[in-house]
């Protein structure tokens, strides 16, 4: 033998993130998402005018708020946590993209804003 032996032991986590880190990142992402959504719900008419150049009806505003609440209650994926660990702004960007997708789908707008 060449003097080097492999030591048998637990496998490294393939995803490169420990469960403790995962929990911390998920918690931070949930807080970040909630903050974005709360701000969005409070300023929804202004955001719709800015981003989509529309004035929504009260019914549309309520539908969008409900869709945003559902999004806020959805789980945070492990892949989002992993990507956020590599690039902390990733979660923020993903949340805004998803908010815009939700609004567009609710208003039945084309995907090109």
Z-matrix of the N, CA and C atoms (Angstrom, degrees):
N
C 1 1.447
C 2 1.517 1 109.22
N 3 1.300 2 116.33 1 160.48
C 4 1.447 3 121.20 2 -179.05
C 5 1.525 4 113.40 3 -90.16
N 6 1.298 5 117.35 4 8.16
C 7 1.449 6 121.04 5 178.08
C 8 1.519 7 113.41 6 89.21
N 9 1.313 8 116.58 7 -8.55
C 10 1.458 9 119.90 8 178.84
C 11 1.516 10 108.75 9 -105.45
N 12 1.285 11 115.48 10 123.08
C 13 1.455 12 119.80 11 177.79
C 14 1.512 13 108.76 12 -122.14
N 15 1.309 14 114.27 13 144.20
C 16 1.454 15 118.60 14 174.60
C 17 1.514 16 107.66 15 -80.60
N 18 1.293 17 115.14 16 134.55
C 19 1.447 18 120.46 17 178.47
C 20 1.518 19 107.70 18 -92.59
N 21 1.316 20 114.53 19 127.49
C 22 1.459 21 118.19 20 177.40
C 23 1.521 22 108.53 21 -74.36
N 24 1.301 23 116.50 22 133.25
C 25 1.464 24 120.69 23 -179.77
C 26 1.507 25 110.09 24 -166.84
N 27 1.301 26 115.13 25 -176.36
C 28 1.450 27 117.39 26 -179.46
C 29 1.518 28 111.07 27 -62.94
N 30 1.305 29 115.12 28 145.82
C 31 1.456 30 120.29 29 178.25
C 32 1.530 31 109.88 30 -68.72
N 33 1.302 32 113.87 31 147.07
C 34 1.457 33 117.58 32 174.47
C 35 1.520 34 107.58 33 -69.10
N 36 1.303 35 115.11 34 149.65
C 37 1.457 36 118.98 35 178.06
C 38 1.520 37 107.41 36 -67.17
N 39 1.317 38 116.64 37 124.05
C 40 1.455 39 120.74 38 -176.84
C 41 1.522 40 111.85 39 -63.56
N 42 1.290 41 117.75 40 -32.31
C 43 1.457 42 119.58 41 -176.05
C 44 1.524 43 112.39 42 -80.52
N 45 1.335 44 119.05 43 -9.60
C 46 1.439 45 121.77 44 175.56
C 47 1.514 46 114.51 45 74.47
N 48 1.305 47 117.87 46 22.00
C 49 1.453 48 121.65 47 -178.93
C 50 1.527 49 107.64 48 -143.28
N 51 1.314 50 116.55 49 132.39
C 52 1.464 51 119.23 50 -178.51
C 53 1.524 52 110.18 51 -78.57
N 54 1.306 53 116.10 52 163.24
C 55 1.469 54 119.52 53 179.87
C 56 1.525 55 110.79 54 -65.53
N 57 1.335 56 117.47 55 -33.20
C 58 1.468 57 120.24 56 177.19
C 59 1.525 58 110.33 57 -65.47
N 60 1.332 59 115.94 58 -44.07
C 61 1.467 60 119.80 59 176.75
C 62 1.524 61 110.80 60 -62.50
N 63 1.322 62 116.17 61 -41.52
C 64 1.463 63 121.46 62 179.89
C 65 1.527 64 109.71 63 -57.93
N 66 1.318 65 116.24 64 -46.61
C 67 1.461 66 120.21 65 -179.69
C 68 1.524 67 111.83 66 -62.72
N 69 1.326 68 116.57 67 -41.97
C 70 1.466 69 120.73 68 179.28
C 71 1.526 70 111.42 69 -65.27
N 72 1.316 71 115.91 70 -44.27
C 73 1.463 72 120.34 71 -178.95
C 74 1.529 73 109.90 72 -66.68
N 75 1.337 74 117.08 73 -42.92
C 76 1.465 75 119.59 74 177.85
C 77 1.529 76 111.28 75 -59.60
N 78 1.319 77 116.41 76 -41.85
C 79 1.465 78 120.34 77 179.47
C 80 1.526 79 110.46 78 -62.38
N 81 1.325 80 116.36 79 -46.56
C 82 1.461 81 120.37 80 179.30
C 83 1.527 82 111.69 81 -63.51
N 84 1.328 83 116.31 82 -41.02
C 85 1.463 84 119.72 83 179.39
C 86 1.531 85 111.67 84 -66.13
N 87 1.331 86 116.69 85 -39.08
C 88 1.465 87 119.78 86 177.00
C 89 1.524 88 110.69 87 -61.93
N 90 1.328 89 116.51 88 -42.28
C 91 1.465 90 120.65 89 178.38
C 92 1.521 91 110.90 90 -64.94
N 93 1.321 92 116.28 91 -41.90
C 94 1.460 93 121.13 92 179.71
C 95 1.533 94 110.22 93 -64.22
N 96 1.335 95 116.07 94 -46.33
C 97 1.465 96 120.23 95 179.89
C 98 1.524 97 110.58 96 -61.91
N 99 1.336 98 117.15 97 -43.87
C 100 1.461 99 121.03 98 179.51
C 101 1.522 100 110.80 99 -60.60
N 102 1.316 101 116.91 100 -43.52
C 103 1.454 102 121.23 101 179.12
C 104 1.532 103 111.26 102 -60.79
N 105 1.321 104 116.75 103 -45.22
C 106 1.468 105 121.63 104 178.77
C 107 1.526 106 110.11 105 -61.87
N 108 1.311 107 116.51 106 -47.24
C 109 1.464 108 120.52 107 -176.81
C 110 1.524 109 111.16 108 -68.38
N 111 1.316 110 118.27 109 -41.87
C 112 1.466 111 120.41 110 177.95
C 113 1.524 112 110.52 111 -60.60
N 114 1.308 113 116.61 112 -45.06
C 115 1.461 114 120.94 113 177.94
C 116 1.528 115 110.46 114 -61.95
N 117 1.315 116 115.59 115 -42.67
C 118 1.461 117 121.10 116 -179.36
C 119 1.529 118 110.76 117 -62.99
N 120 1.328 119 116.56 118 -45.67
C 121 1.470 120 119.87 119 -179.37
C 122 1.527 121 110.96 120 -62.52
N 123 1.321 122 117.63 121 -38.09
C 124 1.458 123 121.68 122 -178.92
C 125 1.527 124 113.24 123 -72.10
N 126 1.323 125 116.75 124 -26.86
C 127 1.467 126 121.71 125 -176.98
C 128 1.526 127 111.94 126 -120.71
N 129 1.319 128 116.81 127 27.08
C 130 1.459 129 121.18 128 -172.46
C 131 1.530 130 113.91 129 -58.33
N 132 1.326 131 120.57 130 -48.02
C 133 1.470 132 118.41 131 -179.92
C 134 1.531 133 112.81 132 -57.70
N 135 1.317 134 117.34 133 -41.80
C 136 1.467 135 120.50 134 179.62
C 137 1.534 136 110.66 135 -66.43
N 138 1.338 137 117.25 136 -41.09
C 139 1.467 138 120.12 137 179.93
C 140 1.530 139 110.83 138 -64.97
N 141 1.334 140 116.91 139 -41.91
C 142 1.466 141 120.48 140 179.15
C 143 1.527 142 110.71 141 -62.55
N 144 1.309 143 116.31 142 -40.18
C 145 1.457 144 120.26 143 178.54
C 146 1.527 145 110.36 144 -66.06
N 147 1.335 146 116.62 145 -42.60
C 148 1.460 147 121.86 146 -179.90
C 149 1.528 148 112.43 147 -67.60
N 150 1.320 149 116.41 148 -52.63
C 151 1.467 150 120.89 149 -171.27
C 152 1.526 151 113.27 150 -84.60
N 153 1.340 152 116.40 151 -36.01
C 154 1.459 153 120.15 152 -172.91
C 155 1.531 154 112.87 153 -113.51
N 156 1.321 155 116.78 154 -4.21
C 157 1.466 156 122.55 155 -178.99
C 158 1.526 157 112.36 156 54.23
N 159 1.329 158 116.28 157 43.90
C 160 1.464 159 120.59 158 178.61
C 161 1.527 160 110.18 159 -135.53
N 162 1.309 161 113.43 160 160.21
C 163 1.455 162 121.33 161 170.21
C 164 1.518 163 105.87 162 -114.27
N 165 1.306 164 116.55 163 113.27
C 166 1.470 165 121.54 164 -175.41
C 167 1.523 166 110.32 165 -85.74
N 168 1.324 167 114.22 166 151.40
C 169 1.461 168 119.94 167 174.64
C 170 1.523 169 109.21 168 -74.15
N 171 1.313 170 116.87 169 165.69
C 172 1.469 171 120.71 170 178.13
C 173 1.533 172 110.12 171 -60.69
N 174 1.321 173 116.04 172 -37.94
C 175 1.477 174 120.79 173 178.31
C 176 1.533 175 110.53 174 -61.84
N 177 1.321 176 116.83 175 -45.38
C 178 1.457 177 120.84 176 178.75
C 179 1.532 178 111.03 177 -63.64
N 180 1.327 179 116.07 178 -41.81
C 181 1.472 180 120.11 179 178.53
C 182 1.524 181 110.62 180 -59.99
N 183 1.312 182 116.81 181 -43.34
C 184 1.472 183 120.52 182 178.73
C 185 1.521 184 111.66 183 -64.82
N 186 1.333 185 117.23 184 -40.43
C 187 1.466 186 120.83 185 178.55
C 188 1.528 187 110.61 186 -63.74
N 189 1.315 188 116.07 187 -41.70
C 190 1.466 189 120.07 188 179.21
C 191 1.524 190 109.88 189 -65.84
N 192 1.314 191 117.57 190 -43.98
C 193 1.471 192 120.40 191 179.08
C 194 1.527 193 111.07 192 -59.30
N 195 1.332 194 116.72 193 -42.31
C 196 1.473 195 119.92 194 178.43
C 197 1.525 196 110.95 195 -63.52
N 198 1.317 197 117.16 196 -41.69
C 199 1.470 198 120.93 197 178.96
C 200 1.532 199 110.26 198 -64.58
N 201 1.326 200 116.79 199 -37.59
C 202 1.469 201 119.97 200 178.56
C 203 1.523 202 111.40 201 -68.45
N 204 1.323 203 116.96 202 -36.31
C 205 1.467 204 120.58 203 176.18
C 206 1.526 205 110.08 204 -62.73
N 207 1.335 206 117.03 205 -43.13
C 208 1.476 207 120.59 206 177.24
C 209 1.524 208 110.33 207 -59.99
N 210 1.325 209 116.13 208 -44.39
C 211 1.464 210 120.29 209 179.01
C 212 1.530 211 110.58 210 -61.44
N 213 1.324 212 116.72 211 -41.47
C 214 1.470 213 121.07 212 -179.64
C 215 1.529 214 111.45 213 -62.68
N 216 1.315 215 116.94 214 -29.10
C 217 1.466 216 121.13 215 -177.73
C 218 1.525 217 113.20 216 -90.58
N 219 1.326 218 117.54 217 -3.69
C 220 1.462 219 120.44 218 -179.22
C 221 1.527 220 110.39 219 -76.32
N 222 1.336 221 116.46 220 155.73
C 223 1.477 222 119.34 221 -179.00
C 224 1.529 223 111.77 222 -70.62
N 225 1.306 224 114.90 223 157.03
C 226 1.468 225 122.71 224 175.04
C 227 1.530 226 106.92 225 -94.19
N 228 1.312 227 116.95 226 123.98
C 229 1.466 228 120.35 227 -176.23
C 230 1.523 229 112.04 228 -75.68
N 231 1.324 230 114.93 229 154.41
C 232 1.463 231 120.52 230 176.61
C 233 1.518 232 110.80 231 -64.08
N 234 1.339 233 116.48 232 -36.98
C 235 1.464 234 118.85 233 -178.99
C 236 1.530 235 110.99 234 -64.83
N 237 1.335 236 117.59 235 -34.63
C 238 1.464 237 120.31 236 176.22
C 239 1.526 238 110.09 237 -67.03
N 240 1.318 239 117.14 238 -40.09
C 241 1.468 240 120.97 239 177.66
C 242 1.521 241 111.03 240 -62.20
N 243 1.318 242 116.49 241 -43.96
C 244 1.462 243 120.64 242 -179.30
C 245 1.520 244 110.81 243 -63.53
N 246 1.331 245 115.93 244 -45.18
C 247 1.467 246 120.08 245 -179.87
C 248 1.526 247 110.69 246 -65.83
N 249 1.313 248 117.23 247 -35.95
C 250 1.457 249 121.66 248 179.53
C 251 1.526 250 111.02 249 -69.82
N 252 1.312 251 117.00 250 -33.00
C 253 1.471 252 119.31 251 176.97
C 254 1.529 253 109.69 252 -64.01
N 255 1.334 254 116.75 253 -38.84
C 256 1.468 255 120.74 254 178.93
C 257 1.533 256 111.56 255 -73.52
N 258 1.340 257 116.34 256 -36.02
C 259 1.465 258 121.72 257 -177.55
C 260 1.520 259 108.16 258 -140.80
N 261 1.321 260 118.15 259 99.02
C 262 1.463 261 121.24 260 -174.78
C 263 1.531 262 115.34 261 -55.73
N 264 1.311 263 119.23 262 -25.28
C 265 1.469 264 121.28 263 179.16
C 266 1.523 265 112.26 264 -79.49
N 267 1.305 266 117.47 265 -9.57
C 268 1.465 267 121.22 266 -175.35
C 269 1.532 268 112.25 267 -58.81
N 270 1.316 269 117.56 268 -48.88
C 271 1.460 270 120.89 269 -178.64
C 272 1.507 271 111.79 270 -59.35
N 273 1.320 272 115.91 271 -44.72
C 274 1.461 273 122.03 272 178.25
C 275 1.527 274 110.45 273 -55.90
N 276 1.338 275 116.60 274 -48.64
C 277 1.468 276 121.60 275 -179.69
C 278 1.523 277 111.43 276 -63.48
N 279 1.313 278 116.48 277 -43.12
C 280 1.467 279 120.51 278 -179.99
C 281 1.525 280 110.29 279 -62.67
N 282 1.325 281 117.22 280 -41.60
C 283 1.461 282 120.17 281 -179.04
C 284 1.523 283 111.10 282 -63.46
N 285 1.322 284 117.96 283 -42.89
C 286 1.461 285 119.52 284 178.18
C 287 1.517 286 111.84 285 -66.56
N 288 1.322 287 117.56 286 -38.75
C 289 1.469 288 120.22 287 176.63
C 290 1.519 289 110.71 288 -61.59
N 291 1.329 290 116.96 289 -42.78
C 292 1.459 291 121.09 290 -179.56
C 293 1.527 292 110.83 291 -68.31
N 294 1.326 293 117.61 292 -39.57
C 295 1.470 294 120.75 293 176.87
C 296 1.528 295 109.52 294 -60.33
N 297 1.316 296 117.23 295 -45.14
C 298 1.469 297 120.28 296 179.13
C 299 1.519 298 111.68 297 -64.56
N 300 1.332 299 117.17 298 -37.91
C 301 1.455 300 120.59 299 177.93
C 302 1.530 301 110.13 300 -64.54
N 303 1.322 302 115.90 301 -44.51
C 304 1.465 303 121.41 302 179.95
C 305 1.526 304 110.38 303 -61.15
N 306 1.323 305 116.46 304 -46.70
C 307 1.460 306 120.19 305 179.70
C 308 1.522 307 110.54 306 -62.08
N 309 1.320 308 115.87 307 -46.50
C 310 1.470 309 120.09 308 179.36
C 311 1.516 310 112.23 309 -59.40
N 312 1.325 311 116.30 310 -43.79
C 313 1.467 312 120.20 311 179.77
C 314 1.524 313 110.67 312 -66.65
N 315 1.318 314 117.02 313 -39.77
C 316 1.453 315 120.92 314 179.69
C 317 1.533 316 110.56 315 -65.59
N 318 1.292 317 117.05 316 -39.67
C 319 1.465 318 121.13 317 179.69
C 320 1.522 319 112.08 318 -84.89
N 321 1.331 320 115.67 319 -5.04
C 322 1.464 321 122.26 320 -177.98
C 323 1.537 322 112.10 321 58.52
N 324 1.331 323 113.50 322 41.53
C 325 1.451 324 119.88 323 175.70
C 326 1.527 325 109.08 324 -88.09
N 327 1.297 326 115.41 325 160.16
C 328 1.459 327 119.03 326 174.62
C 329 1.530 328 108.06 327 -67.70
N 330 1.348 329 117.69 328 156.43
C 331 1.456 330 120.45 329 -178.14
C 332 1.530 331 113.57 330 -65.64
N 333 1.321 332 117.83 331 -15.07
C 334 1.469 333 120.17 332 178.49
C 335 1.514 334 108.00 333 -93.16
N 336 1.315 335 115.23 334 113.94
C 337 1.465 336 120.98 335 -175.07
C 338 1.509 337 110.43 336 -89.36
